[in-house]
């Protein structure tokens, strides 16, 4: 019994009792499986008992071979019962960090009846509400409203004049941040009698012990949720001069006349367009051939064109040799298009990514392994190399999204406290960059799919062929879909559109539940909605949508 594990699988594609029987037989064929239970085809679930060394991928592959789609959602040893450890001195679970991962973990633990402490040395709430998603998107929306009101057709025009009271715009952002921090973190914790917030700098001291404010605790389990910080690359000269990072940029007291942005990922592009639309002359430096290097080439190239239409200079394939500050401006020496150029601006913003906050935690004393960038190494259950310590959120590395952190925090708490064996699954993870137009993606890119040896086909639909975009007088953008040739299943979706963040969720569900592109084309989509573009893109695998009438399939 001790060498066996129980797997729980989500199975899609079963439509009758015969299907359930086929899935059962497929799972039983896997070496090491001792028991299979598929209660009903309607349940969409299967329970498997197998030798602990059996890989969940082999179970998924067996179901796939039988003509269905399966995802392992849990794997737990049979000898681990569901229990709340109560050996802690005062708490069953203590989280180091007070952001979204920590709060999700604390709430889940409290719901399970555990005694929880959240330890936070700084401002409660973490990156997203304080210096990330909330403040940046608030300012982005203000810039968008200013820009679109000044230029209703907003295509290929210069930026709007700076707001008459920039400081008031920043103040309104700060007021919203303070309100959400109080409502969504401080007040939420107050709703749970078994959640305690402790202020102080925590350090692991070995085993499952930690120290805070000179007092030692030995909780049942520990969750590390320490977040991340802006990272600066080793560019010559940069360490000797002051500059803005993504945090400071959101509260700059005055709008500069000009700005150089180093880094063209999500944060760099969002802030570059924000300041550009408020009248700042902006240059963006990127080492790759196009902005948004992680996006599909078609999307990165198109977005580069749109930003250049707003008079933002895109310096791609850039090799920065040195950065200096002379008098009242910054100088960036770089090779651009094969030639040395010295670019100047009144302000410098470095937005080149983030790194986990793991220094000074005492990880070595607790026997916890870290990766190349300081990220905490975890297994599929979010357990570290110390069996009593789990980790979640930005401190375990990419992807650093607040909704991933919250998901991971709850999952880690449940696994730590009950032995649930829930697996950390990012197979259908959407992402959104809040430029205008927005970029949104889910699943595999074309290059990732080909690198995995998959036989695929792709479809690209320009937004000029989407009725909603035509009606809105905004045809900037495109939709790219990637499907597997043999199964026709959707593997990836990538959208560049004004409402891409809303559109991508249909594709997210399609990938999560193993749907084909025909499942999408055979589903009703309301006319004159942007999400209809997903259906039209799927139709292009078999038809020329330019030859279809409105709503025709």
N, C-alpha and C positions, 0 to 999 in steps of 0.2 A: 504493500500500500504506500509506503514512504517513497518509493521510486516511481510512483505514478502521478499523473496530473490530469485535471479535468479542464477541457477546452469548451468554451461556448462560442458558437459560430452564428453569424447572421447570414442567412441564405436567401438570395433573390432568384426569382425565375420559376419557383414552384407554383403550379396551377391546379394540381389534383393529387389524390392519394398515391398514384403511380409515381409522380415526381418525388414525393417524400421517400418512397421505396428506393428509387434510383439513387437519391442522395445518400440514403443509409448504406446501400451496397457499395457506393463509391468510397465512403469514409471507412468502411470495414476493410476495404482492400489495402489500406495503408499499413505498412509494416509497423508493428508496435501498438496498434489500436486493439483494445480489449473489449470495449463496449461502445455502442452508438445508440442514441435515442433522438429520433426526429418525431416529436409528438404529433404534429399535424402540419400539412403543407401551408395552412393559413397562418400558423405561428411564425413562419419564416426563421425558425431557430433550430439548431442542432446541438446536442450535448455529446461530447466524446470523452471517453476515458482512455488514456494511452500512456505508454512509458514516458517518463519525464523528458527523455532526450528527443522525443518526436518534435519536429519543427512544425509550427503552425502553417508555414508556407506549403508543406507537403499535403496538409489537409485541404487547404484552399485549392491547390492544383488538382487534387482528385475530384473535387466538386466541379471545377472548371471543365475538366475532361469529360464529365458526365453531361455537360451542357448547361450548367447553372453557374451562379456567381456566389462566392462565399468570402466572408471576412471574419477572421478570428478576433473576437472582442475581449475575451478573458482567457487566461491560463493560470491556474493556481494549483499548488500541490494538494493532493487529497488529504494529507495529514494536517493541513492548516485549517482550523475552524474559524468561524467568524466571531471575533471577540474584540473587546476594547482593552488594551493593556492598561493595567492600573498600578503598575509598579513605580510610577513616577512619584517624586517627592511631593509635588503639588499639582503637576499637570500631566495629562496623558499625551499631549502634543504641544510643542512649542515651535513657533515659526520665527526664524530670524529674517526680518524684513516685513514691511507693512504695506505692500502694494497689492495689486489685483490677485496674484498667485496666493499670497498669504491670506488674504481675506476669503477667497474661495475655499481654501483649505480649512480655515477656521470655521466657516459656516457649515461646511460638510461635516467636520468633526463634531461641532456642536449639535447638529441634527442627529448624529449617531450617539449622542449622550456623553461625549468626551469633555474633559476639562481642558481648555485651550488658552494659551498665552501667545499674543502677537508682540514681538519685540521690534521696536523701531527706534533708530537713533536720530533720524531726521524728521521730515514732514510726513505725516501719515498719508497714504494714498498712492505712493509710488510715482513712476514716471508718467504714465498716461494722463492722469487727471491734473497733475501739477505742472509738468514741463513738456508734455508730449502731445498726445492726440487731441485733448480738449482745447488747450490754448492755441495750438497751431491751426486746427480746423476752424476755430472761431475767427482768427485773423484772416485765414484764407477766404472764408465766406464774406468777411467785410471787404476784402480786396475785390472779390468777384462782383459784389453788388455795386461797388464804386465803378468798376470797369465796364460792366454791362449797362449801367445807367448812362454812362458817358458815351458808349458806343453800342447801340442796340444790336447791330449786326456783327460786332466784335470779331471780325475775321480779317486779319492782316492789318490791323490798325495799331497806332502807338498807344502807350499806357495813359491812364487818366491822370489828371493832376493830383498831387499829394493831398491827403485829407487835410482840412483846415485845422484839425485838432488831433494829431496822431496820438498824443498822450492820453486823450480821452478814449480813443479806440483801445489802447493798451489797458487802461483802467477798467473798461467794460469787460475785457477778457479776464482780468484778474478777479473781478467780482464774480463772474460765472465760475471760475476755477474754485474760488473759496466756497461758493454755495454747493457745488457738486462734491467737493471734498468733505464738507460737513454732512451733507445729506446721504451720500453713498458710501461713506467709510465710517466716520465718527458715530453718526446716529445709528447706522446699521449695527455696529458692534454693541451699542447700548441695548439693542433688542434681544440680545442673547445673554442670559445670566451667567452662562458658563464660558464666556469669552472675556479675557482680561488683556488690556493693552499695557505693556511695560515700556517705559522710555529708557534707552541706554544703548551702549555699544556692546554687543554680545560677541563672545569668542568661544569656540569649541575647545574643550580641555581634554578630550580623549573619550573613547567609548561613546556613551550617550549622555555625556555631561557637558555643561556649558557654564560660562560665568558672565554675569551682567551686573555692573555697578558694585563689584566686589562680592557679590553673593553667588554661590554655586547652586545650580539646579540639575536634577537628574530626571528629566521627563521620560515617559514611556517611549516616545519617538520624537525626532527632531526633523523639521522641514526647513531647508535652506531656500529662501526666496528673496535674495538680496539685490536683484535687478541688475542694471548695467549703467554705463556712463559713456559719454561721447569719447571717441577715439581719434587720435591725431597721428597721421603717418609721419615717418622720419624724413621730412623734407628739409634740406639744408636751410638754416636761418629761421625756421618756423618756431623753434623752441625759445628763441631769444626775443620774440616780439609778442605783444598782446594781439588777440584776435577774438572773433565771436565764434562760439560753438552753437549748436542748435538750441541749447537752453537760453543762452544770453541773447540770441537773436530775437527771441519772442518778447523781450522786454527792453529792447534798445530804446534809449530815451528820445532820440531824434532820428529822423530818416536821413540817411546820408545821400549825398548827390550821386554817388556811384558805389558799386559793390562787386567784388570778385568772389565767386562761390567755388570752392574746391570740393568736388564730389557731385556726381549726377545720379545718385540713387534716389530713392523715394523722398527722403528728407531734403536733400539738396535741391531737387527739382521743385518740390512744393514751396520751399522758402524763396527760391529764385523767382518763381512766377509771382509769388505774393508781393515781394518788394518791387519787382518790375511793374506790377499793376498799380503800385502806389507811387510811381514816378521815378523810381531809382534806376539808374543805368546799370544793367547787370551783365556780367560775363560769367559763364559757367565753364569750368575746366573738367574734362573727362579723359581718362587714358584710353578708353575703348573707342571703336569706330563710330558709335552713336550714343546719344544720351540714353539713360535707362538701359544700361547694358544687359541687365538680367532679363529684360523683356524680349519678346519675339522681335527679330530684326525689323519686320514690317511696321511694328508698333513704335519701336524706338526711332526709326527713321521719320515716321509721320509726325511724332510728337516733337522731334527736333525742328521740323519744318514749321509747325504751328508756333512754337516758342520764338523761333526766329522772326515769324510774322508779327510778334509782339515786341520786336526790337531787342530781344534777349540774344546776346551773342553766344553761340555754342562753340567752344573750343575743344573739338574731339581729337583723338589720337595725340593728346598733349603729353609732352614730357617736361615736367617742371624741374628746372635745375636749381633754383633758389628763390626764396621769398625774403624781402627786406621791407623795413619801414623807414622811409626817409622823409623828414619834415612832417608834413601833414597827410601823407598818402602812402599806400602800400605799392611795392613793385614786385611783380612776378616775372621772373626770367624763365621762358619756356620755349621749347621747340614746337612750333605749330606749322603744320603742312611742310615740314622739312626745313623750316627757317627759324632762326632765333628771333624772338620778339620779346620786348619788355612791355608788359601790360600794367597799367596803373589804375588805382581806384582809391576812394576815400575810406572804404571799409572792406574788411576781409572776413568771410565766413567759411569755416572749415566744417564740412558735413560729410565725413568719410566713414561713417558707420559707428558702431558701439561695441564695447567690450564688457564682459561680465564683471560684476563687483565681487571679487573673491579674495582680494589681498587682505591679510590681517585677520582672517576668520579662524585660523588655527586648523585648517584642513589637514595639514600634515600630522598634527597631533591625533586627529580622529581617524587617520588612515584613509583619507578620501582622495581619490585620483582626480587630476585635472587634465584638460586637453591643451593643445598648442596655444590657444588664445586665453587661457585661464579659465575656460568653461568647466563646470563640474560635470564629470562623466557619470552618466546614469544608464541603467538598463531599461528594458521595455516596460518595466513597472515604475520607473522613475526612482528606483532605489540606487544609492551610491555604493561604493565599494565597502562602506560601513553599513551593515545590515540594519542598523537602528536609525540611519539618517537618509532622508529622501531630499530631492531637490526639484524645483519647478520654476518656470518663468525664464526671464532673460539670463539668469546666472548659469543655465545649462546650454547657452548658445542659441544660434539661429534655429527657427525663425523667431524674431523678437516682436511678437504681436500681443497686444493686451488680451485678446480673446483666447489665444493659445495659452497664455500664462494662467488665466482663470480656469480654463479646462484642465490644465496640468495640475494646478493646485488642488482642485477637488478630487481628481483621480489619485494623486499621490497620498492625500489624507485618507481616502477610503482604503487604498492598498496597505498603507502603514498601520492603520488601526484595526482592520478587519481581515486582512489577508485575501481581499477580494480577487486579486490577480487581474485587474483590469489593465488592458494594454494601451500604451500611449500611441495613438494612431493618427497620423497626419496625412493619410492618403488622399483625402479630399479637402484640402485646406485652401480656401480662397484668400487672395490678397488684393488690396486696393491702394493705389497711389492717388492722392487727391489733388492732382493737377487738373487743369481744365483744357481739354477733355480729360476725364479720369482714365487711369489704366487699371484693369482688373484681370486677374488670372486665377485659374484653378487647374490642378492636374499637371500633366507633363507638357513641356515645350516640345517642339519638333525635334530639336537636337537631342534632348534627353531621351525621347522615345527611340530615336535611331541608335543612340549609344547603348540602349538596352537590347538592341537587336530585334526590335519589334518591326513588323511590316505594317506600315501605316499609310494613310492618305490624308491629305489636308484640304481644307476649303477656306478661302478668304473672301469675305463679303465687304465691299465698300459701303459706308453708311449712306451714300447717295442712293442706294437701292433699298433703303429702309424708309417706308412711308412716314413714320413718326419723325425721323430726322429731317425729312423734306418739309413736313408741316411746321416743325420748330425752326426752320430756316438755319439749321446747324448740322451740316453733313460732314463735319470733321470726324474722322475716325474710321475704324474697321472692326470686323469680328473675324477671328481665326479659330477654326475647330480642327482637332486632330482625332482621328478614329483608327481603331485597329482593323486592318483589312479583313481578317478571317471572321471575327466575331461582330464587327460593325459597332463595337462598344466605344462610347466617347471616352477618350483618354485625357484630353486637355481642351481648355477653352480660354481664349485671350481676347479681351475687349478693350478698345479705345473709343470712348464715347462720353458724352456729357454725364450720363447716368450709369456708367459702367459698373459702379459698386452695387447698384440695385439689380442690374441685368445678370451679373455673374452667379447669383444664387441658384437660378434654374440649372445651370451647368454643374454647380456644386452637388446638387441633389442627384442629377443624372449620373455623375461619376461615382458618388457614394453608393448608389443602388444598382450600378452596373447596367445602365440603360444604353440602348443603341441610338444612333442618330435617327433611325426610323421611329423609335419611340417618341422622339421629340417632334418630328414632322407630322406624326399622327395624333398629336395632342393639340387641343384648341388653344390658340393664343389670341387674346383680344386685339382687334385692329386698332392701329394708331397707338401702339405702345412700343417702347423701345425694346422690351423683351421679345417682341415678335422677330427682332433681328436674329435671335438665336435660331428660331425655326427657319428663317430665310437662309441663314448660313448653312444649316443642315440640309436644306433642299438643294443647295448648290452642288452637293455630292452627286446628284442625279439629274439636275435640271438647270437651265439658264433662267434665273429669276427675273431677268430683264424681259423675258417673253411671257411672264405670268401677269394676269390681271390682279387687282386688289384682292387680297385674302385667298387667292387661288392656290391650290397645292397640287 
